[in-house]
């Protein structure tokens, strides 16, 4: 006997529904239909939550000579950090990454332990009129929208050099180690473009943040102006964020809660090694040229092997430094774009000029070595080399030409940090430190070359010259940067306090290397008079110690820098 089961009307499963709908209209068709319908109706539906933040957005887009900007009501900000959480969540940031921060100002006489009042300060990117991040970027990974004025970061262009983190006085760009690039606040421009408020604006329970329209191309800010007390001077990048308060805040009566909290900065050790290596490389060429000129005037014949050996040493040192530098990049395979910012970025100029220097040095080595290795070149290859067309002085001339090119590259290296406008990296501090490395390390390395070539007196003079420059440089460092006293300005005192609190081991090791380098250079000079080969060996040892000490000094240069900051908190 057969049993007939009842027919049950089942609703289509979800997957079946989706497949059915997919066959009717594709995503592109749906998007196109939506735009056609709304263009015909001339109506764009407002965001669902518009009623809650409409008053926090401007009614129109910026006009000519205007741009969007954040406006923060300091009296309304309670420091709840809802804006920080919303920004972090909306943009999918790393656990330790934050595009918006909240600091605290203590209001009242600093002599009293208890402040009269506190003021919370929420801060993000200021979308400056003259953005330091945009100007400094070597690969054009920043864009300032010509209509809205919003400064955006182009993630796919970034090479992760982190130079923008130095150029921005407000510490806005944040480096993501996982992605190998920096990222920053873009004022949620996608939301703004459809009339929706940025995450921070929409999330603030007190409506302390809003978007306004401000005029641009205004008069430059005065050197003492800043957006809030303790912040960097606005004259550097002309920030557009407006902080308003019902009460006037006297800068002398307002201080950040973290005013005495300085942290060790990033070491940037690949950059430190590259800077020292290129400076030493140029120093070797300068020392060899001067020594050879003096010997020639004195009637001595310097064999071609001496400048060739010095050039090879300079090339090896410079090439090693430039080879290490890409380790600093988060995206080293994109480094070929570094020339794109040549018009505005000192980092681009450094890369291009030092590449020209290494090219000129390599060409000089090839021309000087060609007669020496001619007999070992295969005959078939010799036929393609017009040796008779190459004058004997061509290699030497190109080697001399490499020196001003190299010096220009070193100047660009110094300007990378001078351009950040950090007081401890100003020209009067950076240029002597950088070029003193050239003048201290170059002679002692060249002394070894001359010592092994039999020029004892020349090697001795070069070693003693290196000792004198190193002693002067070390005295300068000790007096200005390291001596733990109250000399110098406020930045010096803060930097010294940071060094002796957190970097004392590196500072003492630097001192030991400097003292040992001076002693070894003097020993190399004295020994070279009686035993050139032994003097050359000591000079090599002195060079290793000296260069090691200079690398420590350069790491301290990066790690001990202090500067004005937006108010923070504990």
C-alpha positions, 0 to 999 in steps of 0.5 A: 500500500502506498502512502501519499505524503502531503505537499508542504509549501516551503519558502525559498531558502536565503541562498536561493533568493539571493541567486534569483535576485542576482540573475535579475539585476547585477550590482552594476545594474542596481547602482546605475538604476539607483543613480538614474532614479535619483537624478530624474527625481533630483532628490538624494535621500538624507543620511538616517542620522542627519537630524542629530548632526546637521547643525555640526556640518556647514550648509554649503561646500567651501568656495574659492579661498576656503576649506573645511576645518575642524572646530573644537569647543573646549568647554564642551569636551569632557575628555570621554574619548568617544571620538577616539573610539569612533575614529579607531573603529570606523577606520579599522586601525591597528590596536596601538594606532590612533588618528585622534587623541585627547590631551589635558591642559592644567589651568592655574598657577604652576607653583600650586600643586592643584590646578584651578581647572582642567581643559580637555583637548581633542586633536586630530589632523589639522589639514594645514594650509601648508602641510609639512607631510605633503611637502616632505613626502618624497613619493607624492603620497599626500594630496590636498583636495583643491575644493575641500582642503582635506589633506589625504594620504594615498596608501598605494603610493607610500613607501613607509619612509616615515619622513612625514612623521618628522615633518608634521609638528603635530605627530599626526601620521601614524606608521603601521608596521603590519602594512609598512606604510603611514596613515592619517585622518582624512576627515572621513571625506567619503562620509562628508561627500554624501552629507554625513558627519565624520565619525568623531563629529557624529560620536561626540555626546557633547557636540564638541567637534564640528566641521566649519569652513575657514578662509585660506591664503590668510596672513602667515601666523606669528611665530608665537601663535599656536592652536592651544597652549604648548602646541607647536607654533602655527607658523610652521604649517598654518593649521586650520583647526579652530579651538574655541572657548568661552573663557580666555586661556592665558598661555602662561597659566596653562600647561599640558598634563604631560609637560615633563614627560619626554619619551625616547624617539625612534632610533632610525638606525638604518638612517644613522648608518647611512648618514655616517657612511656617506659623510665618511665616504666624502671625507675620504675623497676630500682628504686624499685630494688635499694630501695629494695636492700638497705632496705634488706641490712639494715635488712628490710623485703620488702613484695612481694606485693611491687615489684609486685605493682611496676611491675604492674605499670611499665607494665601498663605505658609501655603497654600504651605507646606501645599501642599508638605508632601504631597511628603514622603509616599510615598502622598499620595493616602491623606493624607485618613486623617491624622485617624485618629490624632487621639487619640495622634498629634501629626502628626494633631493638627497636620494637623487644627488647621492645617487649621482655622487655614487655614479660619478665615483663609480665612473672615476674608479672605472676610468682610473682602473682601466689602464691597470687592468687593460691587459686582463681584459679579453681582446674581444672586449678591448676592441669595443673600448676606445682607450686612445680616446680617453685622456689620462686625466679623465678619471682623476677629473671625475673623482674631483667632480664627485666631491662637490656632488657628494658635499651637496648630497650631505647638505641635502641630508642635513636639510632633511632634519633642519626642515622639520623645524625642531629646535634641536635639529636646527641648522646651527646644531645639525650642520656642525655635527654632520660635516664634523663627521666628514672632517673627523673620519675621512683623514684617518681612513685616508691616513691608512691608505697613505701609510700602506703606500709608504707616505709616512709623514702624510699618514701621520699628519692626516691621523693627527688632523683627525684626532684634532677634529674629533677632539673638537667635535667631542668637546662640542657634543659634551658642552651642548648635548651631554653635560648634565647641567642647566646650560642651554635652552629648555629643549637642551635641558629636556634632551639632557634629562632624557639622555641621562634617564633613558639613554645613559648607557649609549651616551657613556659608550659614545664617550668611550668611543670618542676618547678611544678614537682620539687616542688611537688617532694620535698613536697612529700619527706618532707611530707612522713616522717610524713604522708606516705599516704599523701606523696604518694598522693603528689608523684602521683600528682608529677608524673603526672605533671613530666610525662606531662612535659616530654611529652612536652619536647619530642614533642619539641625535634621533632618540634624544630629540624633544619638541613642542607637542599638542597637550597629552595626558598620563 
